Amino acid sequence: MPDAIRTEIAALSAYHVQDARGMIKLDAMENPFDFPPSLQDGLTARLRAAALNRYPDAQAVDLKHAIRRAMDVPPDLDLILGNGSDEIIQMIAMAVAKPSATLLSIEPAFVMFKMIATFCGMQYVGVPLTPDFQIDLGATQAAIAKHRPAVTFIAYPNNPTGNLFDRNALRAIIKASDGLVVIDEAYFAFSSQSFLHEVAEHANVVLMRTVSKLGMAGLRLGMLIGRKQWLDEFDKLRLPYNINALTQAAATFALEHIDIFTAQAGVLIAERQSMVLALDALFAKYPGARQFVSEANFILIRLPTGTAKAVFEKLLAQNILVKNTGTGHPLLRDTLRITIGAPSENRAFLDALTKAMT
Ligand SMILES: *Cc1c(COP(=O)(O)O)cnc(C)c1O
């Protein structure tokens, strides 16, 4: 590799996206439904009206207004937008990456937290969850005291485990931190709990969301909600025009019809419940197989010891792509992460899994 490349970058592998052509795609927490048919003509009209010869609205005024209404953002909080929440994670990390500053998270967590810490030259500390994926509060508080993280990222619900953490454990982490705590609510549409209406109570909390899991992963739009004193600083790092004109037009329109997307999420929540029952019935026959409680649009399952890779490959052979999480963190051994798809996809997955396990 070229000599000029930083050693920690040279040591990385690029984020790998598996080719899924022709497959039932249950690996990336996408919403399986088409853009709502009742909205397609309206969308076309908005896109046609977008001025592609001009730079987009740098402040995305209409879009921010639509987000505030659709998500009930408290009026005393500010809002900034990113090209996916990935870009927001990067903006936050760049802003706090003083020499030897630490980014802390729990583990297993969303892999971009660690990757972006590395991109920005930050130290990364991952505090292991308990074996049933709860926050180990003692260990986390000790890590905060030791490393004094500039920023702590926690997804709520967590990816790849799907669960919500104990709210009081999160509050204790916020209290123990001098640095910023970012609550990542990428899965808010599928969850019974949120911190949105608690952000304003804490001086050091901001909250991140995205439309990706809601049915618009292709638009690349994430948002950060929090106090002006934090968001004004992050906004300085935002590249001008980071939200393109077509995304602004499409997302503004879609969020004016948030009910339709919320209804799709409702279908997926019901599908998740059916999946839980079906997995329980199947796993009763296989000692060592289990699932973990999820408030997201996916379920993490554990297969009998040593069988996850073979099951993953047997699913692939039946044209079903899930995520083999078992190769990642030690706490994830023997696990697969299954995105909840459309009803027919979930049935196909359950049939294929039943065959793969026998
Ligand atoms: C999927 C996911 C994101 C990514 O969001 P984008 O807006 O698509 O960049 C962020 N955080 C978590 C925890 C996720 O699972």
Boltz pocket constraint, residues with backbone or C-beta under 6 A from the ligand:
constraints:
  - pocket:
      binder: B
      contacts: [[A, 28], [A, 29], [A, 83], [A, 84], [A, 85], [A, 86], [A, 87], [A, 110], [A, 155], [A, 157], [A, 158], [A, 159], [A, 184], [A, 186], [A, 209], [A, 210], [A, 211], [A, 212], [A, 217], [A, 220], [A, 221], [A, 222]]
      max_distance: 6.0
